[in-house]
Amino acid sequence: MQKFKALLKQHKLKATPQRLAVHNVMLQLIHASAEQVADVLKEASESKVSVSSVYNILSQMASLGIYGRRLSVNNVMYFDVNPENHLHLYDPQNNIFKDVQDPDLLMEIEERIKRHRYRGFRVSSVEVNVICHPPKKRKKQS
């Protein structure tokens, strides 16, 4: 939390109770939509923050580079407490993102993509979401 407060101060923002409450929930959830964060806040009765206020706080943190953004297949914005470029497993059925820590693979993908020329485009960064589905549960044999 101290690191977050220092980042807010660096960007000349106050560590308001709402920002701190939203960040606290994000630390628990890692990847979350504004609705999910607002639901946790409402359940905990920690702070009365509307979904739109939560979304504004999360968007502001993402714009400052404190959080990352991930768009789900149902066009819901998910925020990520890790703003560094990294790989994700993404389950589109349940809209769940999971971090994959494999910097060598990411570097290999980035280098390969950046070597190519794409007419009308200049690659600035590479985001990789590996689409996954939960495994089917096997029925126990009697």
C-alpha positions in Angstrom: 0.0 0.0 0.0 2.9 2.3 0.7 4.2 1.9 -2.9 0.7 2.8 -4.2 0.6 5.9 -2.0 4.0 6.9 -3.2 2.8 6.5 -6.8 -0.2 8.7 -6.1 1.9 11.4 -4.6 4.3 11.2 -7.6 1.3 12.0 -9.8 0.1 14.7 -7.5 -3.0 12.8 -6.4 -4.4 12.4 -2.9 -4.6 9.0 -1.3 -8.3 9.3 -0.8 -10.2 6.6 1.1 -12.0 5.6 -2.1 -8.7 5.2 -4.1 -7.2 3.2 -1.2 -10.3 1.0 -0.9 -10.3 0.3 -4.6 -6.6 -0.5 -4.7 -7.0 -2.8 -1.7 -9.6 -4.8 -3.5 -7.5 -4.8 -6.7 -4.6 -6.3 -4.7 -7.0 -9.2 -3.7 -8.5 -9.8 -7.1 -5.5 -9.0 -9.4 -7.7 -8.7 -12.5 -11.1 -7.2 -12.1 -13.8 -5.1 -13.7 -15.2 -2.0 -12.0 -18.4 -4.0 -11.2 -16.4 -6.7 -9.5 -14.5 -4.2 -7.4 -17.7 -2.3 -6.5 -19.4 -5.6 -5.5 -16.5 -6.5 -3.1 -16.6 -3.0 -1.6 -20.3 -3.2 -1.2 -20.1 -6.6 0.5 -17.3 -5.5 2.8 -19.2 -2.2 3.5 -15.7 -0.7 3.5 -16.6 2.3 1.5 -19.6 3.6 -0.4 -18.3 4.0 -3.9 -20.5 3.8 -7.0 -19.6 1.6 -10.0 -18.9 4.7 -12.1 -16.6 6.1 -9.4 -14.7 2.8 -9.2 -14.4 2.7 -13.0 -13.1 6.3 -13.0 -10.5 5.5 -10.4 -9.4 2.3 -12.2 -9.3 4.1 -15.6 -7.2 6.9 -14.0 -4.8 4.4 -12.5 -4.5 2.7 -15.9 -3.9 6.0 -17.7 -1.1 6.7 -15.3 0.5 3.3 -15.9 -0.2 2.1 -12.3 -2.6 -0.6 -13.6 -2.9 -2.4 -16.9 -6.1 -2.9 -19.0 -7.5 -6.0 -20.5 -10.7 -6.1 -22.7 -12.8 -9.3 -22.4 -14.7 -10.9 -25.3 -17.9 -9.4 -23.9 -16.4 -5.9 -24.2 -16.0 -5.4 -20.4 -12.8 -3.6 -19.4 -10.8 -5.6 -16.8 -8.0 -3.9 -14.9 -4.7 -5.5 -13.9 -2.6 -4.6 -10.9 0.5 -5.6 -12.9 1.1 -2.8 -15.5 4.2 -4.5 -16.8 3.9 -6.4 -20.1 3.3 -10.0 -19.4 1.3 -13.0 -20.8 -2.2 -14.0 -19.8 -4.3 -17.1 -19.9 -7.9 -16.0 -20.6 -11.0 -18.0 -20.1 -13.7 -16.3 -22.2 -16.5 -18.4 -20.7 -15.9 -17.1 -17.2 -14.0 -13.9 -18.1 -11.0 -14.9 -16.0 -7.5 -13.6 -16.7 -4.5 -15.4 -15.1 -0.9 -14.2 -15.3 1.7 -16.3 -17.0 5.3 -15.5 -15.8 7.5 -16.5 -18.8 9.6 -13.5 -19.7 11.7 -15.5 -22.1 8.7 -16.5 -24.1 7.4 -12.9 -24.1 10.7 -11.6 -25.3 10.9 -14.2 -28.1 7.4 -13.2 -29.3 8.1 -9.5 -29.1 11.4 -9.8 -30.9 9.8 -11.9 -33.7 6.9 -9.6 -34.1 9.0 -6.4 -34.1 11.3 -7.8 -36.8 8.5 -7.7 -39.3 7.3 -4.7 -41.2 3.5 -4.1 -41.3 2.5 -1.5 -43.9 0.8 1.4 -42.1 1.6 0.2 -38.6 4.5 0.5 -36.2 4.5 -2.1 -33.4 4.9 -0.3 -30.0 4.1 -3.2 -27.7 2.8 -6.8 -27.8 0.1 -8.1 -25.6 -0.6 -11.8 -25.6 -3.7 -13.5 -24.3 -3.8 -17.2 -24.6 -7.5 -18.3 -24.9 -8.3 -21.2 -22.7 -11.3 -23.1 -21.5 -11.7 -24.8 -18.2 -11.1 -28.5 -18.4 -14.2 -30.8 -18.4 -14.6 -32.6 -15.2 -14.4 -36.4 -15.6 -17.1 -38.5 -14.3 -16.0 -41.0 -11.6 -16.3 -44.6 -12.7 -18.2 -46.8 -10.2 
